[in-house]
Amino acid sequence: MKIYTKTGDKGTTALFGGTRVPKHHIRIESYGTVDELNSYIGLIRDQNIDAHYKDILIQIQDRLFTLGAILATDPDKAMLKSGKERLNIPKIDEEDCKLLESEMDKMNDSLPPMTHFVLPGGHTTVSYCHIARCVCRRSERLATLLHEQEPLNEQVLMYLNRLSDYLFVLARKLTNDLQAEEIKWIPKKL
């Protein structure tokens, strides 16, 4: 299989189902940003962190591929006239969100309570988590815009929302594990 197909040379690309759309279409922006997020999560996973975090990050990356496939599917072509799904795409479900919640609860149990916002940074690995969190939030913003135009399964939106929270808690936990400094943001007095 060749990597280059030349089918996108005129600025369009195909969704699952065959519909061609401009490469700047909100659906393409949505799943492209999920792909970017997945790459940053891979960068976090490549760091010297606990194997458990790596295992969870692999599960997240798998779910992000699923989420990308959902976003890349033309909703008009997803179902057959009989009502049966045309494309065999897995779903994001409540259990996926519950895994993130459970992991956050475990990490939070060993962290000092948050009293202020924290400045991103302190260690390269922690910074990667914050970058991934920001990309996740952008992905969520794009997915909600798409949802306004072409409704999505709301589990997709919930998962992205929960994932950005997970990445923030992971950043705090790694700050703690790596004995990096967590700098509180204390606004300047007027």
DRENPAGU-618751 format. One record per residue (C-alpha): residue number from 1; x, y, z. Coordinates in steps of 0.1 Angstrom, whole numbers. Last residue first. Layout:
# DRENPAGU-618751
+-------+-------+-------+-------+
: vomar :    c1 :    c2 :    c3 :
+-------+-------+-------+-------+
:   NUM :     X :     Y :     Z :
...
+-------+-------+-------+-------+
END
This chain:
# DRENPAGU-618751
+-------+-------+-------+-------+
: vomar :    c1 :    c2 :    c3 :
+-------+-------+-------+-------+
:   190 :   -35 :   457 :   424 :
:   189 :   -21 :   427 :   441 :
:   188 :    -3 :   403 :   418 :
:   187 :   -21 :   370 :   413 :
:   186 :    -8 :   340 :   432 :
:   185 :    -2 :   311 :   407 :
:   184 :    12 :   283 :   427 :
:   183 :    45 :   268 :   417 :
:   182 :    48 :   230 :   419 :
:   181 :    84 :   222 :   423 :
:   180 :    96 :   188 :   410 :
:   179 :    99 :   158 :   433 :
:   178 :    95 :   135 :   403 :
:   177 :    66 :   117 :   419 :
:   176 :    50 :   150 :   431 :
:   175 :    53 :   167 :   398 :
:   174 :    42 :   135 :   382 :
:   173 :    10 :   135 :   403 :
:   172 :     3 :   172 :   394 :
:   171 :     7 :   165 :   357 :
:   170 :   -14 :   134 :   360 :
:   169 :   -41 :   155 :   377 :
:   168 :   -40 :   179 :   347 :
:   167 :   -40 :   151 :   322 :
:   166 :   -70 :   134 :   339 :
:   165 :   -89 :   167 :   338 :
:   164 :   -82 :   170 :   301 :
:   163 :   -94 :   134 :   297 :
:   162 :  -127 :   140 :   315 :
:   161 :  -137 :   167 :   291 :
:   160 :  -126 :   147 :   261 :
:   159 :  -145 :   116 :   274 :
:   158 :  -176 :   137 :   281 :
:   157 :  -176 :   151 :   245 :
:   156 :  -173 :   117 :   229 :
:   155 :  -199 :   103 :   254 :
:   154 :  -223 :   128 :   239 :
:   153 :  -226 :   108 :   207 :
:   152 :  -222 :   135 :   181 :
:   151 :  -247 :   160 :   168 :
:   150 :  -238 :   176 :   134 :
:   149 :  -235 :   214 :   135 :
:   148 :  -236 :   220 :   173 :
:   147 :  -216 :   187 :   178 :
:   146 :  -190 :   200 :   154 :
:   145 :  -185 :   231 :   176 :
:   144 :  -184 :   208 :   207 :
:   143 :  -158 :   187 :   190 :
:   142 :  -137 :   218 :   182 :
:   141 :  -138 :   230 :   218 :
:   140 :  -130 :   195 :   231 :
:   139 :  -100 :   192 :   207 :
:   138 :   -88 :   225 :   220 :
:   137 :   -91 :   213 :   256 :
:   136 :   -72 :   181 :   247 :
:   135 :   -44 :   202 :   231 :
:   134 :   -42 :   222 :   263 :
:   133 :   -41 :   190 :   284 :
:   132 :   -14 :   175 :   261 :
:   131 :     7 :   207 :   266 :
:   130 :     2 :   204 :   304 :
:   129 :    13 :   167 :   304 :
:   128 :    43 :   175 :   283 :
:   127 :    52 :   202 :   309 :
:   126 :    51 :   176 :   336 :
:   125 :    75 :   154 :   317 :
:   124 :    99 :   184 :   312 :
:   123 :    99 :   192 :   349 :
:   122 :    87 :   222 :   369 :
:   121 :    62 :   234 :   343 :
:   120 :    27 :   247 :   341 :
:   119 :    19 :   273 :   367 :
:   118 :    -5 :   261 :   393 :
:   117 :   -40 :   274 :   401 :
:   116 :   -44 :   278 :   439 :
:   115 :   -55 :   258 :   469 :
:   114 :   -51 :   223 :   455 :
:   113 :   -51 :   196 :   482 :
:   112 :   -19 :   178 :   487 :
:   111 :   -16 :   147 :   465 :
:   110 :   -18 :   110 :   474 :
:   109 :   -56 :   107 :   472 :
:   108 :   -56 :   128 :   441 :
:   107 :   -38 :   100 :   421 :
:   106 :   -63 :    73 :   431 :
:   105 :   -93 :    96 :   424 :
:   104 :   -78 :   106 :   390 :
:   103 :   -74 :    70 :   380 :
:   102 :  -110 :    62 :   390 :
:   101 :  -123 :    92 :   370 :
:   100 :  -103 :    82 :   340 :
:    99 :  -116 :    46 :   342 :
:    98 :  -152 :    59 :   347 :
:    97 :  -149 :    79 :   314 :
:    96 :  -141 :    48 :   294 :
:    95 :  -168 :    28 :   313 :
:    94 :  -194 :    53 :   302 :
:    93 :  -188 :    45 :   266 :
:    92 :  -167 :    55 :   236 :
:    91 :  -179 :    33 :   208 :
:    90 :  -162 :     9 :   184 :
:    89 :  -166 :    15 :   146 :
:    88 :  -178 :   -13 :   123 :
:    87 :  -191 :     8 :    95 :
:    86 :  -226 :     4 :    80 :
:    85 :  -244 :     3 :   113 :
:    84 :  -278 :   -13 :   110 :
:    83 :  -309 :     9 :   106 :
:    82 :  -321 :   -10 :    75 :
:    81 :  -313 :    20 :    54 :
:    80 :  -276 :    15 :    64 :
:    79 :  -261 :    37 :    90 :
:    78 :  -228 :    56 :    92 :
:    77 :  -232 :    73 :    58 :
:    76 :  -252 :   103 :    69 :
:    75 :  -231 :   106 :   100 :
:    74 :  -199 :   109 :    79 :
:    73 :  -173 :    92 :   100 :
:    72 :  -140 :   109 :   108 :
:    71 :  -152 :   120 :   143 :
:    70 :  -161 :    84 :   152 :
:    69 :  -127 :    72 :   139 :
:    68 :  -109 :    99 :   159 :
:    67 :  -127 :    87 :   190 :
:    66 :  -117 :    52 :   184 :
:    65 :   -81 :    63 :   179 :
:    64 :   -84 :    83 :   210 :
:    63 :   -96 :    53 :   229 :
:    62 :   -65 :    33 :   219 :
:    61 :   -43 :    63 :   230 :
:    60 :   -62 :    63 :   264 :
:    59 :   -55 :    26 :   269 :
:    58 :   -18 :    32 :   261 :
:    57 :   -18 :    61 :   286 :
:    56 :   -33 :    38 :   313 :
:    55 :    -5 :    13 :   307 :
:    54 :    21 :    40 :   307 :
:    53 :     7 :    54 :   340 :
:    52 :    10 :    19 :   355 :
:    51 :    46 :    15 :   342 :
:    50 :    57 :    45 :   364 :
:    49 :    74 :    73 :   344 :
:    48 :   106 :    77 :   325 :
:    47 :    92 :    94 :   295 :
:    46 :    79 :    77 :   263 :
:    45 :    44 :    77 :   276 :
:    44 :    44 :   115 :   278 :
:    43 :    55 :   116 :   241 :
:    42 :    28 :    91 :   232 :
:    41 :     3 :   114 :   249 :
:    40 :    16 :   142 :   227 :
:    39 :     9 :   121 :   196 :
:    38 :   -26 :   112 :   207 :
:    37 :   -33 :   149 :   212 :
:    36 :   -22 :   156 :   176 :
:    35 :   -45 :   128 :   164 :
:    34 :   -74 :   143 :   184 :
:    33 :   -66 :   176 :   168 :
:    32 :   -68 :   160 :   134 :
:    31 :  -101 :   144 :   144 :
:    30 :  -117 :   178 :   152 :
:    29 :  -101 :   198 :   124 :
:    28 :  -112 :   172 :    99 :
:    27 :  -148 :   174 :   112 :
:    26 :  -146 :   212 :   112 :
:    25 :  -137 :   212 :    75 :
:    24 :  -103 :   226 :    67 :
:    23 :   -93 :   196 :    45 :
:    22 :  -124 :   203 :    24 :
:    21 :  -149 :   174 :    23 :
:    20 :  -152 :   142 :     4 :
:    19 :  -178 :   117 :    15 :
:    18 :  -165 :    81 :    12 :
:    17 :  -181 :    64 :    42 :
:    16 :  -152 :    72 :    65 :
:    15 :  -144 :   108 :    55 :
:    14 :  -125 :   115 :    24 :
:    13 :  -101 :   145 :    19 :
:    12 :  -102 :   177 :    -1 :
:    11 :   -75 :   203 :    -8 :
:    10 :   -69 :   196 :   -45 :
:     9 :   -40 :   172 :   -39 :
:     8 :   -60 :   151 :   -15 :
:     7 :   -65 :   121 :   -39 :
:     6 :   -27 :   120 :   -45 :
:     5 :   -26 :    86 :   -29 :
:     4 :     6 :    88 :   -10 :
:     3 :    13 :    62 :    16 :
:     2 :    14 :    34 :   -10 :
:     1 :     0 :     0 :     0 :
+-------+-------+-------+-------+
END
